Amino acid sequence: MNIVWTWWGVPGTFGLIAAWCCAIVALRTAPKRALNRRLSLILLLEGTFVAGHMGLLFFFDNQAIVSALITIGMAARFALLFQYLAFLAIALDTPLVAPFRTSVAKNVLNAASVVVAIFVFAKPELYFSELYNPGWAPWNFQFVGMGLWVVQLQGAVYIFGLVAALSAFFGTDKGSVARNRAMWFAIAFGFRDIFAGFLQILYPILRPVPFWGEFIYNPAQAIAFSVYFLLLAYGVLRWQLFDIDLKVKFVLRQSTVVAMIAGGFIVTSETLESMVPVSGTILSIAVAVVILILLRPMHRFAIGMTDRLMSSVQDTPEYLDARKNAVYRAALEGAVEDGVVTATERRILDRLREELGITPDDAAALENEFSQ
């Protein structure tokens, strides 16, 4: 078995890492919340099929390993259809997903996920073609037979999720946590479904197109899924982590500097190499000196850019207090949506209040807003 390097496998592999990391964060943030558990499962399944169909398989020249990755990805993709409906039922407040909220519906969806995954492992040849060499990787495949049905059904389910998110957004009160969460779901689903949702339905038409069919359904689609993973996780965690916006701002700032350093190193080294005939060691030292000189201006640029993009996010006591109140308000809104705060919900709220450092008087004032 040899591992082969190809850029075509990078986006799908990054998608796997992004999805699984977001799943771990979502589960660790609130492991007892049904929403977080469902979100983690969705991200695990989506990351698995993205890697198995658009990423890791391109790095191996062993047909048995590639076939195993494709089969695992197919099982995850098929099971995802049913788990995705169960996730929508918990995440969105809209009549469109009400039929999936009952205990019977949840049990049926869970059982269906297991059954279809077992069927894929039993009969993988019904879902994808024989492996072929695309030229840019050792092996690739195409969906055939039942695989085409699954892919097109996936596109329809994804578009349904977008419609449900929009319905929840317009059907909830302005300023409520449910409306804001639905807005972020609509952004995440919209980004993914404008690309991936419709592409799944059009798979039999677009996939056979030379080169562009390979490109659209492999690295391009994997990039779309990677962005969607991050948006979806942010949409859920924004109302559970009071400092998540500060963390996002910090990551944007640091990644901007890293990207500028990497890009500057490549451009500068290529420019100097074409202009000055020097050895590789001297060239590397010269480039490093140039980057070091430009490091402070690049850092100032990154700070200015993130401040303009996220001008309301500031590491100040006032901002942190406002975010803590927003997180507590979100938990409180979820607890009182049925009109009754149970003993279990009261213990969760009290523990959250202590973790956030909110005084009992401030918490009582927030609760009074919902009781009026």
TIZAKE-417811 format. One record per residue (C-alpha): x, y, z; residue number from 1. Coordinates in nm, 4 decimals, always signed. Layout:
BEGIN
<<X Y Z> NUM>
...
This chain:
BEGIN
<<+0.0000 +0.0000 +0.0000> 1>
<<+0.1341 +0.3399 -0.1016> 2>
<<+0.0036 +0.6822 -0.0005> 3>
<<-0.0120 +0.9215 -0.2956> 4>
<<-0.0180 +1.2982 -0.2605> 5>
<<-0.2822 +1.4937 -0.4534> 6>
<<-0.4320 +1.8353 -0.3884> 7>
<<-0.7729 +1.7014 -0.4887> 8>
<<-0.7999 +1.5125 -0.1610> 9>
<<-0.7146 +1.8059 +0.0679> 10>
<<-1.0581 +1.9808 +0.0851> 11>
<<-1.2418 +1.6582 +0.1704> 12>
<<-0.9858 +1.5635 +0.4354> 13>
<<-1.0099 +1.9113 +0.5871> 14>
<<-1.3890 +1.8698 +0.5839> 15>
<<-1.3526 +1.5526 +0.7913> 16>
<<-1.1306 +1.7295 +1.0458> 17>
<<-1.3578 +2.0365 +1.0621> 18>
<<-1.6761 +1.8305 +1.1013> 19>
<<-1.5384 +1.5986 +1.3677> 20>
<<-1.3771 +1.8829 +1.5649> 21>
<<-1.7060 +2.0770 +1.5597> 22>
<<-1.8889 +1.7604 +1.6698> 23>
<<-1.6556 +1.7161 +1.9680> 24>
<<-1.6903 +2.0828 +2.0682> 25>
<<-2.0706 +2.0704 +2.0402> 26>
<<-2.0900 +1.7544 +2.2511> 27>
<<-1.8478 +1.8750 +2.5175> 28>
<<-2.0223 +2.2120 +2.5439> 29>
<<-2.3572 +2.0640 +2.6481> 30>
<<-2.3537 +1.6812 +2.6433> 31>
<<-2.6986 +1.6557 +2.8048> 32>
<<-2.8764 +1.8687 +2.5443> 33>
<<-3.0589 +1.6693 +2.2797> 34>
<<-2.9826 +1.9412 +2.0239> 35>
<<-2.6077 +1.9128 +2.0808> 36>
<<-2.6119 +1.5339 +2.0696> 37>
<<-2.8026 +1.5341 +1.7400> 38>
<<-2.5753 +1.8034 +1.5993> 39>
<<-2.2679 +1.5995 +1.6919> 40>
<<-2.4105 +1.2908 +1.5216> 41>
<<-2.4972 +1.4889 +1.2068> 42>
<<-2.1476 +1.6361 +1.1876> 43>
<<-1.9853 +1.2960 +1.2416> 44>
<<-2.1902 +1.1393 +0.9615> 45>
<<-2.1386 +1.4274 +0.7195> 46>
<<-1.7673 +1.4443 +0.7887> 47>
<<-1.7414 +1.0688 +0.7306> 48>
<<-1.9080 +1.0695 +0.3906> 49>
<<-1.7218 +1.3834 +0.2778> 50>
<<-1.3905 +1.2140 +0.3595> 51>
<<-1.4933 +0.8800 +0.2116> 52>
<<-1.6284 +1.0259 -0.1127> 53>
<<-1.4324 +1.3496 -0.1648> 54>
<<-1.1102 +1.3286 +0.0361> 55>
<<-0.9208 +1.0394 +0.1917> 56>
<<-0.9890 +0.7904 -0.0896> 57>
<<-0.7747 +0.9927 -0.3306> 58>
<<-0.4588 +0.9348 -0.1234> 59>
<<-0.4507 +0.5526 -0.1507> 60>
<<-0.3514 +0.3281 -0.4406> 61>
<<-0.4893 +0.0129 -0.2765> 62>
<<-0.8290 -0.0685 -0.4278> 63>
<<-0.9480 -0.2558 -0.1176> 64>
<<-0.8855 +0.0463 +0.1070> 65>
<<-1.0489 +0.2851 -0.1402> 66>
<<-1.3542 +0.0585 -0.1732> 67>
<<-1.3821 +0.0371 +0.2073> 68>
<<-1.3696 +0.4173 +0.2405> 69>
<<-1.6372 +0.4583 -0.0267> 70>
<<-1.8601 +0.1982 +0.1399> 71>
<<-1.8249 +0.3603 +0.4829> 72>
<<-1.9010 +0.6984 +0.3287> 73>
<<-2.2072 +0.5552 +0.1507> 74>
<<-2.3421 +0.4049 +0.4730> 75>
<<-2.2917 +0.7373 +0.6534> 76>
<<-2.4552 +0.9304 +0.3688> 77>
<<-2.7625 +0.7037 +0.3620> 78>
<<-2.8043 +0.6994 +0.7427> 79>
<<-2.7640 +1.0777 +0.7485> 80>
<<-3.0888 +1.1311 +0.5584> 81>
<<-3.2954 +1.0003 +0.8503> 82>
<<-3.0827 +1.1520 +1.1264> 83>
<<-3.0977 +1.4894 +0.9545> 84>
<<-3.4784 +1.4916 +0.9784> 85>
<<-3.4549 +1.4058 +1.3489> 86>
<<-3.2078 +1.6926 +1.3968> 87>
<<-3.4374 +1.9414 +1.2211> 88>
<<-3.7254 +1.8374 +1.4486> 89>
<<-3.5231 +1.9400 +1.7557> 90>
<<-3.3456 +2.2425 +1.6122> 91>
<<-3.6276 +2.4289 +1.4383> 92>
<<-3.9586 +2.5619 +1.5650> 93>
<<-4.1792 +2.5170 +1.2587> 94>
<<-4.4830 +2.3006 +1.1734> 95>
<<-4.2922 +2.1555 +0.8778> 96>
<<-4.0851 +1.9329 +1.1060> 97>
<<-4.3563 +1.8660 +1.3665> 98>
<<-4.4282 +1.5129 +1.2323> 99>
<<-4.0709 +1.4111 +1.3203> 100>
<<-4.0937 +1.5224 +1.6856> 101>
<<-4.2992 +1.2319 +1.8184> 102>
<<-4.1361 +0.9409 +1.9977> 103>
<<-4.2601 +0.7011 +1.7309> 104>
<<-4.1072 +0.9128 +1.4526> 105>
<<-3.7725 +0.9355 +1.6338> 106>
<<-3.7598 +0.5590 +1.6851> 107>
<<-3.8496 +0.4961 +1.3209> 108>
<<-3.5814 +0.7379 +1.1984> 109>
<<-3.3176 +0.5831 +1.4252> 110>
<<-3.4089 +0.2308 +1.3163> 111>
<<-3.4105 +0.3295 +0.9492> 112>
<<-3.0607 +0.4770 +0.9841> 113>
<<-2.9244 +0.1500 +1.1190> 114>
<<-3.1061 -0.0675 +0.8627> 115>
<<-2.9908 +0.1275 +0.5556> 116>
<<-2.6308 +0.1406 +0.6829> 117>
<<-2.6311 -0.2385 +0.7272> 118>
<<-2.7779 -0.2805 +0.3778> 119>
<<-2.4998 -0.0684 +0.2264> 120>
<<-2.2317 -0.2818 +0.3924> 121>
<<-2.4087 -0.5971 +0.2727> 122>
<<-2.4505 -0.4864 -0.0910> 123>
<<-2.2032 -0.2039 -0.1687> 124>
<<-2.1981 -0.2892 -0.5406> 125>
<<-2.5559 -0.1577 -0.5707> 126>
<<-2.4418 +0.1971 -0.4914> 127>
<<-2.1200 +0.2802 -0.6756> 128>
<<-1.9350 +0.1838 -0.9911> 129>
<<-1.6124 -0.0050 -1.0333> 130>
<<-1.3054 +0.2017 -0.9508> 131>
<<-1.1308 +0.3874 -1.2319> 132>
<<-0.8172 +0.5988 -1.2634> 133>
<<-0.9087 +0.9667 -1.3180> 134>
<<-0.5482 +1.0740 -1.3832> 135>
<<-0.5184 +1.3129 -1.0880> 136>
<<-0.5549 +1.0374 -0.8224> 137>
<<-0.5044 +0.6609 -0.8200> 138>
<<-0.8763 +0.5793 -0.7986> 139>
<<-1.2191 +0.7399 -0.8131> 140>
<<-1.5790 +0.6222 -0.8577> 141>
<<-1.9292 +0.7296 -0.9615> 142>
<<-2.2669 +0.6584 -0.8066> 143>
<<-2.4852 +0.4095 -0.9894> 144>
<<-2.8182 +0.2351 -0.9277> 145>
<<-2.9416 +0.2886 -0.5725> 146>
<<-2.6481 +0.5215 -0.5100> 147>
<<-2.8016 +0.7706 -0.7549> 148>
<<-3.1327 +0.7517 -0.5704> 149>
<<-2.9635 +0.8153 -0.2360> 150>
<<-2.7691 +1.1152 -0.3680> 151>
<<-3.0784 +1.2724 -0.5240> 152>
<<-3.2855 +1.2042 -0.2126> 153>
<<-3.0105 +1.3682 -0.0089> 154>
<<-3.0392 +1.6796 -0.2231> 155>
<<-3.4179 +1.6884 -0.1692> 156>
<<-3.3789 +1.6450 +0.2086> 157>
<<-3.1175 +1.9214 +0.2212> 158>
<<-3.3457 +2.1623 +0.0341> 159>
<<-3.6290 +2.0685 +0.2715> 160>
<<-3.3992 +2.1641 +0.5616> 161>
<<-3.3402 +2.5054 +0.4059> 162>
<<-3.7135 +2.5621 +0.3577> 163>
<<-3.7783 +2.4543 +0.7186> 164>
<<-3.5111 +2.6946 +0.8489> 165>
<<-3.6643 +2.9835 +0.6544> 166>
<<-4.0095 +2.8880 +0.7814> 167>
<<-3.8800 +2.8846 +1.1414> 168>
<<-3.7111 +3.2208 +1.0919> 169>
<<-4.0221 +3.3979 +0.9668> 170>
<<-4.2498 +3.2186 +1.2134> 171>
<<-4.0694 +3.3179 +1.5344> 172>
<<-4.0613 +3.6445 +1.7292> 173>
<<-3.8077 +3.9087 +1.6376> 174>
<<-3.5089 +3.9109 +1.8704> 175>
<<-3.5836 +3.5650 +2.0123> 176>
<<-3.3175 +3.2975 +2.0389> 177>
<<-3.5257 +3.0653 +1.8199> 178>
<<-3.5313 +3.3274 +1.5439> 179>
<<-3.1588 +3.3970 +1.5657> 180>
<<-3.0774 +3.0272 +1.5667> 181>
<<-3.3055 +2.9721 +1.2666> 182>
<<-3.1285 +3.2584 +1.0894> 183>
<<-2.7889 +3.0918 +1.1330> 184>
<<-2.9296 +2.7574 +1.0256> 185>
<<-3.0745 +2.9245 +0.7150> 186>
<<-2.7329 +3.0786 +0.6405> 187>
<<-2.5552 +2.7437 +0.6862> 188>
<<-2.8155 +2.5428 +0.4975> 189>
<<-2.8388 +2.8058 +0.2252> 190>
<<-2.4635 +2.8093 +0.1693> 191>
<<-2.4571 +2.4316 +0.1459> 192>
<<-2.7823 +2.3760 -0.0421> 193>
<<-2.7329 +2.6382 -0.3106> 194>
<<-2.4278 +2.4347 -0.4024> 195>
<<-2.4588 +2.0803 -0.2708> 196>
<<-2.8353 +2.0385 -0.2462> 197>
<<-2.9124 +2.1147 -0.6092> 198>
<<-2.5952 +1.9414 -0.7280> 199>
<<-2.7072 +1.6141 -0.5707> 200>
<<-3.0329 +1.6291 -0.7672> 201>
<<-2.8458 +1.7112 -1.0891> 202>
<<-2.5800 +1.4428 -1.0325> 203>
<<-2.6786 +1.2189 -1.3290> 204>
<<-2.6515 +1.5195 -1.5645> 205>
<<-2.3423 +1.7029 -1.4396> 206>
<<-2.1206 +1.4255 -1.3003> 207>
<<-2.0333 +1.2663 -1.6403> 208>
<<-1.9021 +1.6013 -1.7755> 209>
<<-1.5248 +1.5632 -1.8374> 210>
<<-1.3043 +1.7355 -1.5779> 211>
<<-1.5735 +1.9740 -1.4479> 212>
<<-1.7856 +1.6864 -1.3228> 213>
<<-1.4833 +1.5564 -1.1314> 214>
<<-1.3957 +1.9012 -0.9981> 215>
<<-1.7459 +2.0107 -0.8937> 216>
<<-1.8361 +1.6877 -0.7138> 217>
<<-1.5032 +1.6422 -0.5393> 218>
<<-1.2884 +1.9374 -0.4170> 219>
<<-1.5444 +2.2130 -0.4864> 220>
<<-1.8248 +2.0316 -0.3060> 221>
<<-1.5925 +1.9414 -0.0175> 222>
<<-1.5042 +2.3098 +0.0294> 223>
<<-1.8751 +2.3998 +0.0415> 224>
<<-1.9357 +2.1334 +0.3066> 225>
<<-1.6384 +2.2502 +0.5151> 226>
<<-1.7728 +2.6058 +0.5318> 227>
<<-2.1195 +2.4709 +0.6126> 228>
<<-1.9821 +2.2621 +0.9030> 229>
<<-1.8308 +2.5707 +1.0635> 230>
<<-2.1425 +2.7854 +1.0079> 231>
<<-2.3771 +2.5203 +1.1486> 232>
<<-2.1685 +2.4607 +1.4608> 233>
<<-2.1384 +2.8359 +1.5174> 234>
<<-2.5157 +2.8775 +1.4805> 235>
<<-2.5749 +2.6332 +1.7672> 236>
<<-2.2830 +2.7256 +1.9930> 237>
<<-2.3378 +3.1018 +1.9631> 238>
<<-2.6128 +3.0736 +2.2249> 239>
<<-2.4201 +2.8364 +2.4496> 240>
<<-2.0703 +2.9920 +2.4678> 241>
<<-2.0667 +3.3557 +2.5750> 242>
<<-1.7162 +3.4200 +2.4369> 243>
<<-1.7418 +3.2324 +2.1057> 244>
<<-1.7427 +3.5559 +1.9014> 245>
<<-1.4193 +3.6628 +2.0686> 246>
<<-1.2673 +3.3242 +1.9855> 247>
<<-1.3820 +3.3481 +1.6246> 248>
<<-1.2382 +3.6988 +1.5986> 249>
<<-0.9053 +3.5808 +1.7433> 250>
<<-0.8884 +3.2863 +1.5009> 251>
<<-0.9693 +3.5127 +1.2041> 252>
<<-0.6986 +3.7546 +1.3088> 253>
<<-0.4317 +3.4893 +1.3562> 254>
<<-0.5246 +3.2952 +1.0418> 255>
<<-0.5090 +3.6162 +0.8381> 256>
<<-0.1521 +3.6772 +0.9572> 257>
<<-0.0537 +3.3146 +0.8864> 258>
<<-0.2076 +3.3282 +0.5376> 259>
<<-0.0270 +3.6555 +0.4601> 260>
<<+0.3048 +3.5112 +0.5835> 261>
<<+0.2612 +3.1964 +0.3745> 262>
<<+0.1561 +3.3909 +0.0677> 263>
<<+0.4302 +3.6463 +0.1182> 264>
<<+0.6928 +3.3758 +0.1551> 265>
<<+0.5915 +3.2118 -0.1723> 266>
<<+0.5664 +3.5372 -0.3692> 267>
<<+0.8868 +3.6845 -0.2269> 268>
<<+1.0893 +3.3675 -0.2766> 269>
<<+0.9711 +3.3302 -0.6359> 270>
<<+1.0442 +3.6972 -0.7083> 271>
<<+1.3923 +3.6921 -0.5549> 272>
<<+1.4767 +3.3616 -0.7217> 273>
<<+1.3927 +3.5053 -1.0639> 274>
<<+1.5836 +3.8303 -1.0001> 275>
<<+1.8855 +3.7226 -0.7938> 276>
<<+2.0816 +3.4030 -0.8736> 277>
<<+2.1619 +3.2826 -0.5190> 278>
<<+2.1635 +2.9484 -0.3416> 279>
<<+1.8556 +2.8070 -0.1696> 280>
<<+1.9884 +2.8703 +0.1816> 281>
<<+2.0720 +3.2360 +0.1173> 282>
<<+1.7384 +3.2827 -0.0569> 283>
<<+1.5472 +3.1392 +0.2400> 284>
<<+1.7330 +3.3691 +0.4822> 285>
<<+1.6603 +3.6725 +0.2628> 286>
<<+1.2909 +3.5861 +0.2420> 287>
<<+1.2735 +3.5322 +0.6187> 288>
<<+1.4252 +3.8775 +0.6781> 289>
<<+1.1716 +4.0391 +0.4460> 290>
<<+0.8814 +3.8593 +0.6179> 291>
<<+1.0150 +3.9606 +0.9612> 292>
<<+1.0255 +4.3264 +0.8561> 293>
<<+0.6677 +4.3088 +0.7285> 294>
<<+0.5308 +4.1089 +1.0235> 295>
<<+0.4177 +4.4070 +1.2341> 296>
<<+0.2392 +4.5831 +0.9435> 297>
<<+0.0676 +4.2541 +0.8557> 298>
<<-0.0466 +4.2120 +1.2158> 299>
<<-0.1845 +4.5679 +1.2230> 300>
<<-0.3678 +4.4994 +0.8976> 301>
<<-0.5208 +4.1802 +1.0425> 302>
<<-0.6343 +4.3646 +1.3568> 303>
<<-0.7913 +4.6425 +1.1490> 304>
<<-0.9657 +4.3967 +0.9178> 305>
<<-1.1194 +4.1881 +1.1974> 306>
<<-1.2230 +4.5026 +1.3880> 307>
<<-1.4104 +4.6228 +1.0794> 308>
<<-1.5693 +4.2817 +1.0140> 309>
<<-1.6681 +4.2271 +1.3786> 310>
<<-1.6860 +4.5817 +1.5103> 311>
<<-1.9370 +4.4976 +1.7859> 312>
<<-1.7180 +4.2195 +1.9293> 313>
<<-1.4824 +4.3659 +2.1879> 314>
<<-1.2935 +4.2091 +2.4781> 315>
<<-1.4437 +4.4448 +2.7361> 316>
<<-1.6336 +4.3801 +3.0622> 317>
<<-1.9468 +4.5402 +2.9153> 318>
<<-1.9435 +4.3139 +2.6083> 319>
<<-1.8766 +3.9987 +2.8137> 320>
<<-2.1590 +4.0825 +3.0567> 321>
<<-2.3974 +4.1353 +2.7660> 322>
<<-2.2969 +3.8028 +2.6076> 323>
<<-2.3333 +3.6172 +2.9392> 324>
<<-2.6836 +3.7571 +2.9792> 325>
<<-2.7625 +3.6566 +2.6194> 326>
<<-2.6479 +3.2971 +2.6797> 327>
<<-2.8494 +3.2744 +3.0025> 328>
<<-3.1513 +3.4290 +2.8296> 329>
<<-3.1236 +3.1679 +2.5526> 330>
<<-3.1236 +2.8822 +2.8056> 331>
<<-3.4118 +3.0438 +2.9924> 332>
<<-3.6131 +3.0875 +2.6738> 333>
<<-3.5735 +2.7207 +2.5930> 334>
<<-3.6779 +2.6209 +2.9457> 335>
<<-3.9972 +2.8310 +2.9577> 336>
<<-4.1157 +2.7743 +2.6007> 337>
<<-4.3720 +2.5186 +2.7254> 338>
<<-4.4814 +2.7488 +3.0092> 339>
<<-4.3296 +2.5404 +3.2911> 340>
<<-3.9753 +2.5261 +3.4307> 341>
<<-3.9199 +2.1737 +3.5594> 342>
<<-3.6987 +2.0847 +3.8551> 343>
<<-3.4322 +1.9484 +3.6190> 344>
<<-3.4397 +2.2648 +3.4060> 345>
<<-3.4151 +2.4748 +3.7239> 346>
<<-3.0994 +2.2892 +3.8312> 347>
<<-2.9474 +2.3403 +3.4849> 348>
<<-3.0322 +2.7114 +3.4922> 349>
<<-2.8859 +2.7551 +3.8411> 350>
<<-2.5651 +2.5776 +3.7415> 351>
<<-2.5378 +2.7877 +3.4251> 352>
<<-2.5999 +3.1071 +3.6224> 353>
<<-2.3147 +3.0208 +3.8589> 354>
<<-2.0794 +2.9337 +3.5709> 355>
<<-2.1546 +3.2629 +3.3957> 356>
<<-2.1248 +3.4670 +3.7150> 357>
<<-2.4766 +3.6111 +3.6918> 358>
<<-2.6229 +3.7287 +4.0233> 359>
<<-2.9526 +3.5800 +4.1492> 360>
<<-3.1163 +3.9245 +4.1237> 361>
<<-3.0151 +3.9651 +3.7579> 362>
<<-3.1343 +3.6118 +3.6828> 363>
<<-3.4674 +3.6838 +3.8515> 364>
<<-3.5054 +4.0028 +3.6467> 365>
<<-3.4518 +3.8075 +3.3259> 366>
<<-3.7086 +3.5471 +3.4322> 367>
<<-3.9592 +3.8227 +3.5077> 368>
<<-3.9338 +3.9360 +3.1454> 369>
<<-4.0640 +3.5980 +3.0293> 370>
<<-4.3386 +3.5817 +3.2904> 371>
<<-4.4902 +3.9145 +3.1879> 372>
